[in-house]
Amino acid sequence: MAMAKFAAVLLLALIAFSMLQTTVMAGNGRGGRSRNPYGPGSVKIFQCPNRCATRCGRTQYHKPCMFFCQKCCRKCLCVPPGYYGNKAVCPCYNNWKTKEGGPKCP
């Protein structure tokens, strides 16, 4: 009788642990703590001007940089961090090219 109760409690504990683990993993996939803060969808359209002001803050070509950065931000909903480079965190921003094949986004 005691062995049956022990087995039942053990089975319940395993089911509870399994449910908890599934819940935690599902939360990480939907934007939990492991979400990339600069990746696709990390910016709302109204945030584009501020993010682009930071991105274009050190260039001597501020107006064209702001124009293209905001255009890219509206399409991709992300802006890479920093003033230059780091485009790998935002594939859409990185892969959008001009007709000539050069990068469209600063």
All heavy atoms as an XYZ file, in Angstrom:
806
protein
N       0.818     -1.187      0.000
C       0.000      0.000      0.000
C       0.872      1.265      0.000
O       0.606      2.201     -0.726
C      -0.917     -0.029      1.230
C      -1.888      1.111      1.265
S      -3.220      0.780      0.127
C      -4.464      1.770      0.798
N       1.902      1.273      0.844
C       2.811      2.418      0.913
C       3.552      2.590     -0.400
O       3.815      3.722     -0.833
C       3.783      2.252      2.064
N       3.895      1.485     -1.050
C       4.612      1.554     -2.330
C       3.716      2.144     -3.418
O       4.192      2.915     -4.257
C       5.076      0.140     -2.715
C       5.989      0.136     -3.882
S       7.501      0.986     -3.409
C       8.609      0.182     -4.464
N       2.428      1.851     -3.398
C       1.485      2.383     -4.377
C       1.335      3.888     -4.199
O       1.290      4.647     -5.184
C       0.134      1.681     -4.264
N       1.252      4.365     -2.955
C       1.156      5.809     -2.697
C       2.423      6.524     -3.147
O       2.374      7.600     -3.736
C       0.916      6.060     -1.204
C      -0.480      5.770     -0.762
C      -0.640      6.150      0.702
C      -2.043      5.866      1.173
N      -2.237      6.218      2.571
N       3.577      5.928     -2.864
C       4.850      6.507     -3.286
C       4.917      6.625     -4.804
O       5.328      7.656     -5.345
C       6.012      5.659     -2.757
C       7.352      6.148     -3.213
C       7.926      7.285     -2.645
C       8.043      5.507     -4.231
C       9.143      7.769     -3.075
C       9.263      5.971     -4.667
C       9.824      7.107     -4.085
N       4.489      5.589     -5.512
C       4.497      5.595     -6.982
C       3.548      6.658     -7.519
O       3.864      7.362     -8.485
C       4.139      4.213     -7.525
N       2.386      6.814     -6.900
C       1.404      7.813     -7.340
C       1.953      9.231     -7.139
O       1.831     10.095     -8.014
C       0.095      7.625     -6.582
N       2.580      9.467     -5.977
C       3.165     10.789     -5.703
C       4.311     11.076     -6.676
O       4.443     12.182     -7.199
C       3.629     10.872     -4.229
C       4.464     12.127     -3.992
C       2.435     10.833     -3.296
N       5.124     10.094     -6.930
C       6.229     10.259     -7.872
C       5.717     10.572     -9.270
O       6.241     11.460     -9.947
C       7.104      8.999     -7.883
C       8.352      9.045     -8.751
C       9.295     10.152     -8.268
C       9.070      7.711     -8.752
N       4.683      9.885     -9.704
C       4.096     10.120    -11.026
C       3.519     11.529    -11.111
O       3.729     12.236    -12.103
C       3.020      9.068    -11.313
C       2.361      9.153    -12.680
C       3.391      8.942    -13.779
C       1.252      8.126    -12.795
N       2.822     11.966    -10.074
C       2.278     13.331    -10.050
C       3.394     14.374    -10.100
O       3.293     15.390    -10.783
C       1.429     13.542     -8.797
C      -0.032     13.128     -8.942
C      -0.700     13.064     -7.592
C      -0.739     14.099     -9.844
N       4.461     14.137     -9.380
C       5.592     15.068     -9.381
C       6.223     15.156    -10.770
O       6.568     16.250    -11.236
C       6.628     14.641     -8.347
N       6.366     14.037    -11.431
C       6.933     14.042    -12.786
C       6.029     14.786    -13.769
O       6.512     15.547    -14.613
C       7.177     12.611    -13.269
C       8.360     11.892    -12.636
C       8.383     10.426    -13.063
C       9.651     12.573    -13.014
N       4.730     14.601    -13.658
C       3.790     15.310    -14.541
C       3.861     16.812    -14.283
O       3.915     17.614    -15.219
C       2.360     14.766    -14.350
C       2.269     13.338    -14.906
C       1.335     15.668    -15.028
C       0.970     12.625    -14.585
N       3.879     17.213    -13.023
C       3.963     18.637    -12.679
C       5.258     19.251    -13.203
O       5.263     20.351    -13.756
C       3.851     18.813    -11.168
N       6.372     18.559    -13.019
C       7.658     19.052    -13.509
C       7.639     19.194    -15.028
O       8.118     20.183    -15.587
C       8.786     18.109    -13.071
C      10.133     18.537    -13.552
C      10.795     19.592    -12.940
C      10.729     17.911    -14.633
C      12.033     20.011    -13.398
C      11.964     18.325    -15.088
C      12.611     19.375    -14.472
N       7.061     18.235    -15.720
C       6.983     18.270    -17.176
C       6.155     19.464    -17.642
O       6.512     20.155    -18.598
C       6.395     16.966    -17.699
O       6.220     17.024    -19.084
N       5.035     19.711    -16.973
C       4.191     20.853    -17.343
C       4.915     22.173    -17.100
O       4.841     23.095    -17.911
C       2.887     20.802    -16.555
C       1.959     19.692    -17.004
S       0.505     19.489    -15.968
C      -0.268     21.079    -16.120
N       5.628     22.277    -16.004
C       6.385     23.487    -15.694
C       7.472     23.739    -16.740
O       7.646     24.844    -17.228
C       7.007     23.376    -14.306
C       7.876     24.553    -13.861
C       7.022     25.807    -13.728
C       8.568     24.235    -12.557
N       8.190     22.699    -17.112
C       9.252     22.827    -18.101
C       8.685     23.257    -19.451
O       9.243     24.113    -20.126
C      10.004     21.508    -18.232
C      11.197     21.576    -19.146
C      11.942     20.250    -19.216
O      11.475     19.228    -18.738
N      13.104     20.280    -19.821
N       7.557     22.695    -19.860
C       6.916     23.060    -21.128
C       6.502     24.527    -21.111
O       6.698     25.247    -22.086
C       5.696     22.160    -21.376
O       6.127     20.804    -21.383
C       5.020     22.490    -22.685
N       5.948     24.989    -19.992
C       5.527     26.377    -19.874
C       6.721     27.325    -19.983
O       6.661     28.334    -20.679
C       4.804     26.594    -18.527
O       3.716     25.681    -18.443
C       4.292     28.014    -18.398
N       7.803     27.015    -19.330
C       8.998     27.871    -19.368
C       9.572     27.925    -20.780
O       9.900     28.991    -21.291
C      10.059     27.370    -18.360
C      11.388     28.050    -18.584
C       9.577     27.600    -16.945
N       9.660     26.799    -21.450
C      10.221     26.772    -22.806
C       9.319     27.507    -23.783
O       9.788     28.213    -24.665
C      10.461     25.336    -23.254
C      11.594     24.677    -22.490
S      12.001     23.064    -23.100
C      12.850     23.519    -24.591
N       8.008     27.387    -23.641
C       7.089     28.090    -24.526
C       7.205     29.598    -24.315
O       7.148     30.371    -25.264
C       5.660     27.626    -24.283
N       7.400     30.040    -23.083
C       7.557     31.460    -22.803
C       8.804     32.032    -23.442
O       8.806     33.144    -23.944
N       9.899     31.280    -23.474
C      11.132     31.753    -24.100
C      10.959     31.899    -25.600
O      11.508     32.802    -26.195
C      12.291     30.803    -23.803
C      12.816     30.973    -22.398
O      12.577     31.992    -21.769
N      13.508     29.980    -21.901
N      10.208     31.039    -26.226
C       9.999     31.108    -27.669
C       9.142     32.272    -28.097
O       9.210     32.742    -29.207
N       8.289     32.792    -27.206
C       7.394     33.893    -27.544
C       7.893     35.229    -27.033
O       7.116     36.140    -26.784
C       5.996     33.631    -26.963
C       5.217     32.654    -27.759
C       3.803     32.521    -27.245
N       3.784     31.599    -26.118
C       3.377     31.903    -24.905
N       2.960     33.102    -24.617
N       3.385     31.004    -23.939
N       9.161     35.378    -26.842
C       9.686     36.672    -26.425
C      10.061     36.711    -24.967
O       9.925     37.727    -24.319
N      10.534     35.627    -24.443
C      11.015     35.594    -23.061
C      12.329     36.339    -22.953
O      12.706     37.127    -23.810
N      13.082     36.097    -21.946
C      14.319     36.829    -21.706
C      15.374     36.602    -22.777
O      16.274     37.390    -22.915
C      14.871     36.460    -20.348
C      13.965     36.878    -19.227
C      14.758     37.000    -17.953
N      13.911     37.294    -16.834
C      13.533     38.521    -16.494
N      13.925     39.546    -17.200
N      12.763     38.711    -15.458
N      15.273     35.532    -23.557
C      16.303     35.245    -24.544
C      16.059     35.968    -25.870
O      16.783     35.782    -26.821
C      16.385     33.736    -24.789
O      15.178     33.276    -25.353
N      15.035     36.813    -25.956
C      14.700     37.510    -27.196
C      15.773     38.538    -27.549
O      16.279     39.250    -26.682
C      13.363     38.204    -27.015
C      12.892     38.873    -28.260
C      11.481     39.396    -28.068
N      11.125     40.126    -29.250
C      10.440     41.247    -29.253
N      10.004     41.735    -28.121
N      10.168     41.858    -30.373
N      16.092     38.644    -28.822
C      17.091     39.594    -29.292
C      16.495     41.001    -29.265
O      15.532     41.277    -29.966
C      17.517     39.215    -30.717
C      18.585     40.129    -31.270
O      18.959     41.121    -30.660
N      19.078     39.798    -32.433
N      17.053     41.942    -28.497
C      16.475     43.283    -28.405
C      16.689     44.140    -29.652
O      16.149     45.225    -29.729
C      17.192     43.892    -27.209
C      18.481     43.161    -27.126
C      18.209     41.771    -27.629
N      17.444     43.663    -30.623
C      17.682     44.435    -31.838
C      17.192     43.719    -33.089
O      17.307     44.240    -34.171
C      19.179     44.732    -32.002
C      19.737     45.518    -30.852
C      20.531     44.916    -29.891
C      19.450     46.863    -30.716
C      21.036     45.637    -28.829
C      19.946     47.596    -29.655
C      20.737     46.974    -28.725
O      21.227     47.693    -27.665
N      16.690     42.534    -32.968
C      16.294     41.723    -34.114
C      14.992     42.169    -34.745
O      14.387     43.168    -34.353
N      14.534     41.433    -35.761
C      13.299     41.769    -36.471
C      12.118     41.923    -35.520
O      11.919     41.111    -34.631
C      13.091     40.570    -37.398
C      14.433     39.953    -37.537
C      15.155     40.224    -36.257
N      11.372     43.001    -35.701
C      10.207     43.253    -34.868
C      10.525     43.867    -33.520
O       9.645     44.015    -32.682
N      11.757     44.273    -33.289
C      12.134     44.825    -31.988
C      11.795     46.308    -31.856
O      11.894     46.865    -30.783
C      13.628     44.628    -31.747
O      14.379     45.348    -32.699
N      11.400     46.940    -32.964
C      11.110     48.373    -32.959
C       9.686     48.591    -33.459
O       9.256     47.972    -34.425
C      12.092     49.126    -33.892
C      11.758     50.600    -33.983
C      13.515     48.941    -33.434
N       8.965     49.475    -32.800
C       7.657     49.921    -33.288
C       7.910     51.095    -34.226
O       8.913     51.800    -34.098
C       6.779     50.371    -32.122
C       6.617     49.338    -31.034
C       5.537     48.362    -31.384
C       5.172     47.486    -30.218
N       5.795     46.209    -30.182
N       7.005     51.336    -35.169
C       7.223     52.388    -36.178
C       7.470     53.750    -35.528
O       8.322     54.507    -35.993
C       6.048     52.435    -37.174
C       6.087     51.186    -38.053
C       6.094     53.691    -38.029
C       4.982     51.066    -39.065
N       6.776     54.054    -34.438
C       6.972     55.361    -33.809
C       8.348     55.508    -33.167
O       8.780     56.610    -32.851
C       5.860     55.649    -32.786
C       5.938     54.834    -31.528
C       6.681     55.290    -30.445
C       5.267     53.631    -31.413
C       6.751     54.536    -29.271
C       5.322     52.884    -30.255
C       6.072     53.341    -29.173
N       9.077     54.411    -32.968
C      10.416     54.463    -32.373
C      11.509     54.675    -33.414
O      12.654     54.930    -33.059
C      10.694     53.168    -31.616
C       9.796     52.945    -30.420
C       9.976     51.572    -29.818
O      10.042     50.580    -30.531
N      10.060     51.514    -28.495
N      11.170     54.554    -34.695
C      12.182     54.650    -35.761
C      12.985     55.954    -35.737
O      14.204     55.899    -35.849
C      11.532     54.438    -37.124
S      11.044     52.713    -37.428
N      12.352     57.126    -35.612
C      13.168     58.353    -35.616
C      14.244     58.383    -34.523
O      15.379     58.775    -34.792
C      12.131     59.469    -35.411
C      10.867     58.894    -35.947
C      10.922     57.426    -35.604
N      13.900     57.945    -33.306
C      14.895     57.960    -32.224
C      16.003     56.946    -32.463
O      17.187     57.239    -32.237
C      14.224     57.684    -30.873
C      13.414     58.866    -30.399
O      13.629     59.988    -30.830
N      12.467     58.605    -29.524
N      15.644     55.746    -32.897
C      16.662     54.726    -33.165
C      17.571     55.173    -34.301
O      18.779     54.964    -34.258
C      16.006     53.388    -33.517
C      15.275     52.730    -32.373
C      16.283     52.059    -31.428
N      15.606     51.370    -30.353
C      15.401     50.069    -30.295
N      15.822     49.295    -31.252
N      14.767     49.544    -29.278
N      17.004     55.783    -35.329
C      17.811     56.237    -36.467
C      18.667     57.449    -36.099
O      19.763     57.608    -36.623
C      16.922     56.531    -37.662
S      16.258     55.023    -38.414
N      18.175     58.299    -35.206
C      18.986     59.432    -34.752
C      20.251     58.922    -34.071
O      21.337     59.479    -34.261
C      18.183     60.319    -33.812
N      20.116     57.843    -33.317
C      21.291     57.241    -32.684
C      22.190     56.617    -33.739
O      23.399     56.819    -33.737
C      20.863     56.162    -31.670
O      20.051     56.781    -30.682
C      22.064     55.510    -31.019
N      21.591     55.858    -34.663
C      22.357     55.169    -35.713
C      23.131     56.166    -36.576
O      24.259     55.908    -36.979
C      21.399     54.345    -36.579
C      22.031     53.566    -37.691
C      22.618     52.297    -37.186
N      23.197     51.514    -38.268
C      24.020     50.512    -38.094
N      24.351     50.136    -36.887
N      24.522     49.856    -39.087
N      22.512     57.294    -36.889
C      23.120     58.279    -37.801
C      23.800     59.421    -37.050
O      24.184     60.423    -37.657
C      22.040     58.843    -38.719
S      21.245     57.601    -39.757
N      23.989     59.278    -35.766
C      24.501     60.355    -34.933
C      25.913     60.812    -35.235
O      26.263     61.946    -34.947
N      26.735     59.972    -35.803
C      28.142     60.351    -36.022
C      28.538     60.461    -37.487
O      29.713     60.540    -37.793
C      29.055     59.332    -35.349
C      28.979     59.401    -33.850
C      30.038     58.566    -33.217
N      29.980     58.643    -31.770
C      30.670     57.896    -30.957
N      31.496     56.985    -31.445
N      30.544     58.021    -29.660
N      27.559     60.464    -38.384
C      27.909     60.575    -39.802
C      27.860     62.034    -40.246
O      27.088     62.831    -39.709
C      26.972     59.727    -40.684
O      27.377     59.831    -42.034
C      25.523     60.160    -40.564
N      28.662     62.362    -41.245
C      28.609     63.714    -41.793
C      27.474     63.841    -42.802
O      27.141     64.940    -43.219
C      29.943     64.098    -42.410
C      30.402     63.214    -43.540
C      31.785     63.609    -44.029
O      32.340     64.625    -43.631
N      32.344     62.808    -44.903
N      26.862     62.713    -43.181
C      25.747     62.699    -44.133
C      24.458     62.398    -43.377
O      23.764     61.422    -43.643
C      25.993     61.658    -45.226
C      27.317     61.839    -45.918
C      28.386     60.994    -45.645
C      27.516     62.887    -46.811
C      29.609     61.167    -46.268
C      28.742     63.077    -47.441
C      29.785     62.207    -47.165
O      30.996     62.385    -47.776
N      24.133     63.274    -42.432
C      23.042     63.004    -41.500
C      21.677     62.883    -42.196
O      20.914     61.952    -41.906
C      22.992     64.087    -40.420
C      22.030     63.791    -39.330
N      22.272     62.857    -38.353
C      20.795     64.291    -39.067
C      21.244     62.781    -37.536
N      20.336     63.651    -37.939
N      21.339     63.809    -43.096
C      20.018     63.784    -43.728
C      19.775     62.518    -44.552
O      18.754     61.866    -44.377
C      19.801     65.031    -44.593
C      19.237     66.190    -43.855
C      18.862     67.296    -44.818
C      17.933     68.271    -44.158
N      17.552     69.352    -45.052
N      20.691     62.148    -45.481
C      20.443     60.915    -46.235
C      20.440     59.682    -45.335
O      19.649     58.764    -45.541
C      21.575     60.842    -47.250
C      22.383     62.060    -47.108
C      21.868     62.858    -45.967
N      21.294     59.680    -44.320
C      21.332     58.549    -43.401
C      19.986     58.406    -42.696
O      19.424     57.308    -42.603
C      22.455     58.728    -42.374
S      22.608     57.352    -41.207
N      19.447     59.510    -42.197
C      18.151     59.476    -41.513
C      17.036     59.031    -42.465
O      16.175     58.238    -42.084
C      17.810     60.849    -40.923
C      18.604     61.211    -39.696
S      18.226     60.173    -38.267
C      16.580     60.716    -37.873
N      17.055     59.520    -43.692
C      16.023     59.162    -44.664
C      16.016     57.654    -44.905
O      14.982     56.993    -44.787
C      16.237     59.912    -45.989
C      15.272     59.497    -47.064
C      13.990     60.011    -47.089
C      15.648     58.587    -48.036
C      13.089     59.624    -48.080
C      14.763     58.187    -49.033
C      13.475     58.715    -49.052
N      17.169     57.098    -45.240
C      17.227     55.673    -45.559
C      17.078     54.792    -44.318
O      16.461     53.730    -44.376
C      18.507     55.341    -46.322
C      18.460     55.832    -47.735
C      19.227     56.906    -48.140
C      17.630     55.229    -48.664
C      19.163     57.375    -49.443
C      17.560     55.685    -49.971
C      18.332     56.765    -50.365
N      17.614     55.236    -43.208
C      17.467     54.463    -41.980
C      15.994     54.339    -41.601
O      15.516     53.248    -41.257
C      18.258     55.106    -40.840
S      18.112     54.227    -39.272
N      15.254     55.442    -41.672
C      13.838     55.393    -41.312
C      13.029     54.560    -42.307
O      12.105     53.846    -41.924
C      13.276     56.799    -41.191
C      13.821     57.504    -39.952
C      13.187     58.836    -39.702
O      11.993     58.900    -39.468
N      13.999     59.895    -39.760
N      13.411     54.630    -43.574
C      12.745     53.801    -44.578
C      12.977     52.318    -44.272
O      12.051     51.504    -44.302
C      13.301     54.157    -45.968
C      12.607     53.512    -47.109
C      13.136     54.074    -48.428
C      12.307     53.567    -49.565
N      12.483     54.336    -50.778
N      14.204     51.980    -43.948
C      14.542     50.590    -43.608
C      13.867     50.169    -42.308
O      13.384     49.041    -42.187
C      16.051     50.433    -43.493
S      16.927     50.687    -45.043
N      13.833     51.061    -41.347
C      13.220     50.763    -40.057
C      11.732     50.480    -40.220
O      11.204     49.531    -39.634
C      13.442     51.922    -39.095
S      12.756     51.646    -37.449
N      11.050     51.284    -41.024
C       9.613     51.061    -41.236
C       9.344     49.728    -41.908
O       8.359     49.068    -41.621
C       9.016     52.199    -42.057
C       8.813     53.469    -41.255
C       7.996     54.497    -42.008
N       8.578     54.873    -43.288
C       9.434     55.859    -43.476
N       9.836     56.579    -42.448
N       9.898     56.139    -44.674
N      10.236     49.323    -42.814
C      10.038     48.054    -43.506
C      10.438     46.872    -42.618
O       9.723     45.875    -42.539
C      10.863     48.002    -44.792
C      10.695     46.681    -45.518
C      11.525     46.590    -46.777
C      11.341     45.211    -47.396
N      12.273     44.932    -48.438
N      11.574     46.959    -41.962
C      12.147     45.821    -41.233
C      11.760     45.785    -39.752
O      11.918     44.749    -39.109
C      13.666     45.857    -41.331
S      14.273     45.808    -43.020
N      11.297     46.910    -39.218
C      10.963     47.031    -37.794
C      12.138     46.681    -36.891
O      11.976     46.063    -35.840
C       9.733     46.192    -37.448
C       8.452     46.613    -38.152
C       7.319     45.680    -37.787
C       8.091     48.051    -37.830
N      13.328     47.061    -37.321
C      14.510     46.928    -36.483
C      15.591     47.870    -36.996
O      15.595     48.251    -38.159
C      15.024     45.493    -36.449
S      15.527     44.824    -38.033
N      16.476     48.263    -36.095
C      17.647     49.087    -36.423
C      18.807     48.480    -35.649
O      18.715     48.288    -34.438
C      17.441     50.565    -36.005
C      18.699     51.385    -36.251
C      16.273     51.175    -36.748
N      19.907     48.180    -36.333
C      21.057     47.598    -35.623
C      21.619     48.570    -34.582
O      21.524     49.782    -34.749
C      22.083     47.361    -36.733
C      21.304     47.347    -37.995
C      20.135     48.259    -37.775
N      22.212     48.049    -33.529
C      22.781     48.927    -32.503
C      24.067     49.589    -32.983
O      24.738     49.101    -33.884
C      23.079     47.958    -31.355
C      23.319     46.646    -32.027
C      22.391     46.630    -33.217
N      24.392     50.698    -32.381
C      25.648     51.373    -32.687
C      25.524     52.320    -33.865
O      24.458     52.520    -34.438
N      26.650     52.913    -34.225
C      26.695     53.906    -35.291
C      27.023     53.291    -36.647
O      26.755     53.880    -37.687
C      27.756     54.972    -34.966
C      27.507     55.664    -33.659
C      28.266     55.373    -32.541
C      26.491     56.595    -33.547
C      28.036     56.010    -31.338
C      26.246     57.236    -32.347
C      27.020     56.934    -31.244
O      26.777     57.556    -30.056
N      27.613     52.103    -36.642
C      28.080     51.485    -37.885
C      28.169     49.981    -37.668
O      28.466     49.517    -36.571
C      29.461     52.047    -38.248
C      30.013     51.513    -39.533
C      29.588     52.020    -40.760
C      30.953     50.491    -39.538
C      30.083     51.517    -41.948
C      31.467     49.994    -40.725
C      31.021     50.513    -41.923
O      31.506     50.018    -43.093
N      27.918     49.227    -38.728
C      28.055     47.774    -38.641
C      26.928     47.135    -37.845
O      25.824     47.667    -37.753
N      27.197     45.982    -37.277
C      26.246     45.214    -36.462
C      24.972     44.836    -37.209
O      23.951     44.566    -36.591
C      25.871     45.973    -35.180
C      27.047     46.332    -34.348
O      27.948     45.525    -34.148
N      27.085     47.565    -33.876
N      24.998     44.836    -38.532
C      23.790     44.577    -39.306
C      23.327     43.125    -39.233
O      22.179     42.828    -39.550
C      24.000     44.968    -40.772
C      24.114     46.458    -40.996
C      24.219     46.745    -42.474
C      24.350     48.210    -42.776
N      24.386     48.455    -44.225
N      24.171     42.233    -38.792
C      23.805     40.822    -38.734
C      22.648     40.564    -37.774
O      21.919     39.591    -37.944
C      25.013     39.983    -38.326
N      22.445     41.427    -36.794
C      21.340     41.224    -35.850
C      19.986     41.529    -36.469
O      18.961     41.173    -35.914
C      21.517     42.052    -34.555
C      22.763     41.640    -33.811
C      21.512     43.529    -34.845
N      19.978     42.182    -37.622
C      18.731     42.532    -38.312
C      18.859     42.124    -39.779
O      19.242     42.936    -40.620
C      18.477     44.023    -38.180
S      16.913     44.547    -38.883
N      18.559     40.865    -40.111
C      18.778     40.365    -41.471
C      18.071     41.169    -42.571
O      18.654     41.407    -43.620
C      18.239     38.941    -41.429
C      18.245     38.556    -40.001
C      18.055     39.824    -39.225
N      16.845     41.605    -42.333
C      16.123     42.387    -43.335
C      16.874     43.681    -43.637
O      17.077     44.050    -44.789
C      14.711     42.689    -42.821
S      13.792     43.900    -43.784
N      17.304     44.359    -42.604
C      18.053     45.609    -42.717
C      19.365     45.367    -43.458
O      19.790     46.155    -44.278
C      18.319     46.124    -41.304
C      18.749     47.562    -41.167
C      17.834     48.552    -40.870
C      20.083     47.930    -41.298
C      18.222     49.872    -40.696
C      20.485     49.245    -41.128
C      19.543     50.207    -40.833
O      19.936     51.515    -40.675
N      19.981     44.249    -43.183
C      21.262     43.902    -43.786
C      21.134     43.507    -45.252
O      21.990     43.826    -46.063
C      21.901     42.755    -42.998
C      23.308     42.461    -43.439
O      24.058     43.351    -43.807
N      23.663     41.205    -43.400
N      20.066     42.818    -45.610
C      19.947     42.225    -46.947
C      19.191     43.072    -47.959
O      19.120     42.701    -49.122
C      19.278     40.854    -46.839
C      20.100     39.901    -45.998
O      21.312     40.016    -45.915
N      19.432     38.974    -45.350
N      18.622     44.190    -47.564
C      17.905     45.050    -48.507
C      18.945     45.806    -49.320
O      19.756     46.559    -48.791
C      16.995     45.992    -47.748
C      15.924     46.621    -48.598
C      15.592     46.290    -49.874
C      15.063     47.689    -48.229
N      14.567     47.080    -50.315
C      14.222     47.942    -49.319
C      14.916     48.443    -47.080
C      13.236     48.927    -49.303
C      13.937     49.426    -47.058
C      13.103     49.668    -48.151
N      18.935     45.604    -50.637
C      19.964     46.164    -51.517
C      19.385     47.201    -52.483
O      18.205     47.182    -52.796
C      20.624     45.048    -52.342
C      21.216     43.915    -51.514
C      22.381     44.359    -50.693
C      22.977     43.193    -49.933
N      23.772     43.580    -48.831
N      20.263     48.066    -53.014
C      19.878     49.007    -54.059
C      19.834     48.290    -55.396
O      20.220     47.117    -55.487
C      20.900     50.167    -54.144
O      22.171     49.619    -54.518
C      21.016     50.909    -52.829
N      19.403     48.989    -56.435
C      19.383     48.388    -57.774
C      20.773     47.963    -58.209
O      20.940     46.990    -58.942
C      18.831     49.381    -58.799
C      17.373     49.667    -58.631
C      16.927     50.736    -59.641
C      15.521     51.179    -59.355
N      15.108     52.305    -60.188
N      21.782     48.700    -57.751
C      23.168     48.393    -58.121
C      23.752     47.268    -57.280
O      24.869     46.821    -57.528
C      24.044     49.649    -57.973
C      23.709     50.769    -58.945
C      22.503     51.591    -58.512
O      22.206     51.665    -57.292
O      21.836     52.157    -59.390
N      23.049     46.838    -56.256
C      23.534     45.739    -55.428
C      24.222     46.155    -54.147
O      24.671     45.325    -53.377
N      24.294     47.457    -53.901
C      24.899     47.951    -52.671
C      23.900     47.933    -51.527
O      22.701     47.735    -51.741
N      24.348     48.169    -50.325
C      23.427     48.177    -49.185
C      22.508     49.384    -49.219
O      22.957     50.507    -49.463
C      24.343     48.218    -47.971
C      25.611     48.809    -48.469
C      25.725     48.410    -49.914
N      21.226     49.178    -48.997
C      20.265     50.285    -48.978
C      20.224     50.940    -47.600
O      20.005     52.130    -47.487
C      18.881     49.776    -49.342
C      17.862     50.882    -49.528
C      16.640     50.351    -50.247
C      15.845     51.492    -50.814
N      15.925     51.585    -52.253
N      20.430     50.148    -46.572
C      20.282     50.649    -45.202
C      21.643     50.994    -44.596
O      22.578     50.224    -44.712
C      19.579     49.588    -44.359
S      18.002     49.051    -45.050
N      21.696     52.168    -43.933
C      22.973     52.583    -43.336
C      23.333     51.825    -42.079
O      22.535     51.258    -41.414
C      22.730     54.061    -43.009
C      21.258     54.189    -42.863
C      20.646     53.150    -43.749
